[in-house]
Amino acid sequence: MNRIPDEKQSLIPLIVMICFTLSLVLALFYRVYQADRDLGLMRVAGRQARLAAEAGVNYALEKMRAIVTASDRSADPAALTSLFFSENLESTEWIKYGQKSMAAFRIISIRRMAEGDNERTALLNEGLQYQVIAEGRCGGFRYSTVAVVQFYDLVKTFAVSGSLDEYYYGLPIQPWVERSGGLEEFVDANSELFDSGRLTRLGVCHDPVLLHQFYKPEGEDPFNPIGGTHQLSGNYGRIYARTGDSPCIGPLYCESPVVMDTHNFFGPVQTALYFYRRGTSQPRISLGNTAVAMNSSLRIQHAVDSLEGRNPGDILIDRDSDYYRAYIPPWRPDFNALREISRERGIYIDADGRGFISNAALDVDYHPGEAQLYSDSYRGPTSVRLEQDEFKKKYIVLSSENNFGGYNNISGENLRGARILFSERSVYLRGDIGTDLVVVTPGHIFITGPTNIDSNMNLLLVAGEGTALSTVDLERYIKENSANDEFIDAAREWQIRAAVYKPGAGVYTSTSRPQKGEPVNFRRLFSGRSLKIHVHGACIDGNLQRWIDNTEEGSLRITHNPQAVERLAVRPLSLNLLRQRTRPDL
Amino acid sequence: MSAHRAGMTVWEVVLFTVFLAVAGGASVFFFFLNSEDVQYAQRKYEWVQDINRVLDAICLEVSNSAQFEHPFNGSSRECFFRVAGDAGTLLPEESQEGFAFVDNNLLYVSRSGDSTSNLRRFGSFENPLVINCREGRFTRISSDLLEIRFLAQAPGAFSGSREFLRRINLRNR
């Protein structure tokens, strides 16, 4: 038998004791660590539960946006019932939130509030408010968030929403970016401004003091010099001026700050950032004396230590909060959903230019063609040189004019009562439409002359790449018929009765050419005279600056028609969070 | 073999010393746990936790406010806001509530047209919410960011104070 020697036998209890002591010490340390960690995790879990509840509200908001843009219920806000949303969103299931946490949320209630429209709030329709309740949980904690979601009927509320951002803010960093040869070089030289979030890479300023430095009349260069160059002689405020009358006749919404001199507005103004009056200028609002700004001009005044007088109190009422939430997210059409709606209930024109109505072939000629065009030249907020768009695509022509031997493919008869028309190709548009119509294309829509002006029908133009102007037809007509000055004077004024999505996507003419370093501009196109544009309806997004630059000075007008899309199958609706409250569930 | 067992071997001496050291260390540790210093540190830890709990509740209340009134800009010894009404629209109530640093205390107060009065309690916390605090400030960093900062002295301590700082994102401004 194998016997353990005596001296080794005496070792065993010792080893057991040593191991036991060590494990005791380790267990003690682990327990202390665990107790500490539990306390920390409890705090974290409380925070996460709260964030989860708020995330639930934002999730509901995004879902509501997606549901509305994908549905034709947006045509009539009354059809956006509580039931419509709650069927799609409410659930008793928890949705996991975050990657490494146990947090989860669920949406437990969406109700439409039965408030009438409050007349004191000109830019807000209380009848389109919804209450959303979301629950969040993590660990043993539970929070619930109650939120008010506001819908904005963009065409009904604003004459221009987001299309005049550049007009009222300019391109405050573009000259510096151009000088430094690139955005990155400029950002590197002024990294402190960008890192602190006071300035975005698109040049939008979030700090009142910085905004004042940018736009102060006769101010100094606010930026650090870029390697090897000297500072510029002055700030952007030396070349920026915004006097005269607003092109927008009606309520205006801008996503960037609104910077103005002695300027006349013809309706309430709302901006998601600052409403900044320069120097001693006296801007006026002729109608609906309201200016809503997320950060009121009073805040700027405090920031620049009251160097300038306040806004005239009897004209402008600006506020930091109260009923409004200043930011309104842009409307984004859902082209896939619109394509499906047109296939089912409207006219669908495929990539070859053939039309279908409710999936059956339609015997209407849409004059398909192909073109290569160059636009006017322009500068973007961070351009280092002049830019130009090249259009080299296929198109169709929707026309009621006599270009095509009097053939009118948008007469009520040829539209067969369709209320929506979707074209895979870009669209040239001229004349009057025979029915209330939504024209949708993922490409461009070219307006080629007065549009829909003799008709009382609603028209909404939705072009993914924007709505542009094309004067090719008019120039040809003038040339072929050797038209006199009187005719030109009448023909160069284009009245457009429509709501236009993404206007300002350039101007195309028969004389357009690659720019080759020289700016291409189409002012004084018709023997010294320029185009004049007058939109009756509304403009959504896009950038009207390019139309302003290429038409007669001060001639562009957008006159608000709140009923411009009243009878259509699609209505641009935007929504955001108005107020919220998060509380622990007991 | 037994001849070799006379006396202690080296490793037995080492082991004995180690155990003696562990036992000595443990008793010193237990004495230390029982000492005034540790009890004071424990009280201080509890006190910091209490203040953090109060600050959590204040942050929640302020970030939930329907409308933030004061300070509009810069910093102040007090802050005022309107809470959301219980109706579904969450519109701000008429009356204002707030927090104020008065006589080295942080108080929960309400403000009406002409006067400011102390309220009895804030949730589960009695007024004053924090005592022995100095240099209390509410600073409006931007329109949607408020900072609370103060120095507080632990009860029973004669010197040294601790700084508390919270930044609150105003959800509704």
Interface residues (C-beta under 8 A of the other chain):
Chain A: L14 T21 G46 R50 R111 M113 E115 E126 Q129 Q131 V146 A147 V148 M294 N295 L298 R299 H302 A303 D320 S321 D322 Y323 R325 R579 Q580 R581 T582 R583 P584
Chain B: L15 V22 D56 L60 S63 N64 A66 Q67 F68 F72 N73 G74 A84 G88 T89 L90 L91 P92 S142 S143 R171 N172 R173
